Amino acid sequence: MTTGSRGPPASKMRQWPDDGDTRNKGFCAHCGGPEQSRDHNPSKIFLDDPLPDNLPVASSCQACNAGFSDDEEYVACLMECAIAGHVEPARLARASVAKTLSSNQRLRREILAARREEDGTVVWDPNAERLKRIAIKLARGLVDFELNEPQLHAPDGVGIVPLILMSDDARRIFEGEPGGFALWPELGSRAFHRVLLGREDDFVNGWIVVQQDRFRYRVSQEDGMRVRMVLREYLALEVGWL
């Protein structure tokens, strides 16, 4: 795992209404349990102050809202350490991650254990299951937020790879052609409003940028439901349902 390139400039998060089918609302987007809270997607640990207005949120039960916190913390800290090449809090770029690693020695040891050197090159062997859980969690939240079509069943595919390790062809496919949605989204959903009433500045090269160099995503219905995300302009995640 190594660093990726800078992403597109940030766009302002627009507040679109969700007037989609009410039968797809009122329950947790992650497990189908009772709606007890609203869960940020992405979690604030992936972003920096000042936070953008109108952050994407999904319906959540209290257990799911709290249950992903440790994994999200792990992924956010892992990425920052992988970008820096070390696990020294004082030398990390993001102050929030440095603070977390300074106070959480268990987490620091876990991330340090994932680091090794091979022929003079730093290599990271992250916990794949933790990465996968967060990829699915984020994807479910964004499908709920944008399309009002919760996906409670297991995805048919999950891909996670640093951008820098992608081939040129794979990167072109992942980034895709500029645009919004291959198919018209559900009537009344936020994605529908973006397509019907949106402006070009809703999208940057086809992506919605939550915060510059921190998080961007793209939700589409090409070949099923597909969510592509980039964390820290470093880690590419793709989750799909057929």
C-alpha positions, 0 to 999 in steps of 0.5 A: 500500500502506497500513496495515491494522487490528488483527487478532483477539487471539492464541490459544495455538498448540496442539500437535496430532498428525499421524496422516495418510496416510504416503504424503503424508509424507517429501518436501519440501512445496515441490518433492517432493524429499527430506525433509532439514529442517523449514521454519517457516511462517511463517518466524521473520522474520515474528514477534517474540520471544518466539516462540510454541510449536509453530510450524507447520512443513512437510517441506522439502529443504535447498535449499527451506528456504534458497532462500526466505530472501531473498524472506522477508526482502524481504517482511518488510522491505517490509511494515514500511516500507510501514506506516511510510511510509519506509525509515529503520531507526531509526524502524521499529517492529520491531527485527528489521527495523530491524536487517536494513535497517541491515546490508543496504544492498542490500535497503534500496536495493531497497525504497527504489526501490519507494517513490514519492510521488504527489500527496503520498501515499506509494505502493509498487510492490513486486516482485510475483514475490517476493510471489507466491513467498512467498505460495505457499511459505507456503500449501504449508507450511500445507496440508502442516501442517494437512491432510497433503495437499501441493500440489506443482503450481502453484496455480490462483489467487494473490491479494495485496492490502493489507487497507486497499485491499479493499472492504467486500464483499471484506473480508467475503468474505476474512475469512469466517464464523467456523468451521473447515473446510467439509469434514471434513479427512483422517482423522488430520490436524492439521485433523481433530484440531482439528475432532474434539477442538478447543476454540473457542480454537483459532480466533479468528473462524475464524482460527488466530493464530500471533502477535498482529498478525504472522501468522494463517491459515485453511486450508479445502477450500471450492471446492478447497484454499484458504489465506488468510493475513494478514501484519502485519495489513497484507497479505492473501494467498490461494492456491487449488488446484482 
